[in-house]
Amino acid sequence: MLINQVKSGRLGQEYVCDAHPELVRAARNVGTVTSTRCPICDQADLRIVTYVFGHRLPAHGRCVSTAKEMRQLGARSDELTAYVVEACIECRWHHLLRVLPVGASRS
């Protein structure tokens, strides 16, 4: 709905392109490039970034960039939560794709 409002001019791009600079940095440096163009600016392919939050992790979460790293977190005995986000490094649009449980008995 928000994308349609931006495309039709009813909502300014500045209201939806507000990704935190750290998310944009992570997307640029370790994000997985997709073949999906940004629905807002159509200038770049979106990138996928995963952050994991939980006990004994930094308050700002841990950016996970490899499958090995995710497996290691999944083997932990405490419960963690992964947030998978798609982001555009050009216009700073971002969207939460999914939230996943990690760790504890889920490994």
N, C-alpha and C positions, 0 to 999 in steps of 0.2 A: 504494500500500500504506500509506504513512504517513497519507494523508488518511483512509483507512478506519479506521486505528487511532485517530486522533483522534476521529472521529465515533462510534466504538464506546466511547470512554472508556478504552481500553487505554493511550493515550499522551496526556500533557498537552499542551495547546495551546502552552505555553511552550517546548516542545522543537522545535516547527516554525515558530514565529512569531518569528524572530530576525534579520530583515533588518537590515543595517547602517543606521544613521540617514541616511547619505549616499544610499543606494539609495532609501530612503523619500522623502527630500527630492527627489531627481531624479524619482521616479515622480509625486510630487505636482505638481511645477512644469513638467516637460517631457515626462513620460510620455504615451504614446498610450493614451487610454481605450478599453477594449474593452467589449463587451456581455456579457462573462462575469463572473458573480458570483464572489466569492472562495469557494473550496470549504471553507474553514475557518470563517470568521465569517459569511458570507452577508450582510454589511453594505454592501459596496462592490463596484463593478466593478473588475476587475483592470486594471492599467496595464502597458504594455510599455515597457521601457527597454533601450537598446542601449549597451554600453560597448565601446570599441575599445582594444586593447593592442598595443604593439609598440615597435620602436626609434624613438627620438626623440619618444615620447609620454610624458606623465607616468606615474610608477610606478603611480599609482592608476587609470590608464586615462583615456580621454576619453569623456565622455557625448555621444553623437550624437543630436541631436534633430530633424534635418531630412534629407530625401532629398538635398538639395544637398550638405550636409556629408558624407554617406556617399559620394556620387559623387566628391567631392574627395579623400577618403581612398583610395577605390578607384583613383584615377589615380596614386597614389604608386608609386615604384619599389621601395620596401621592402615586405616581407610583414608584414601586420598580421592580428590575429584579432579578430573581433567576437563578443561574447557577448550574446545576446538573452534578457532576463529578464522574467518576469511578476511583478508585486508588488502586494500589497494595502496601501493606505495606512492602513487602519484597524487591522488586527491584526498587520501586519508579516510576513505569510507571503510567501515568494518561491520561485520555481522557475526553474531554467535551462531555457529552451525549446530553444535551439540554439546551436551554435558555427559560425561561418562564416569562411572565409578572405577577406581583403580586401587589395587592393593588389597590387603586383608585376605579374604577367602576367594578373591576373584582371579587369582593368578592361575 
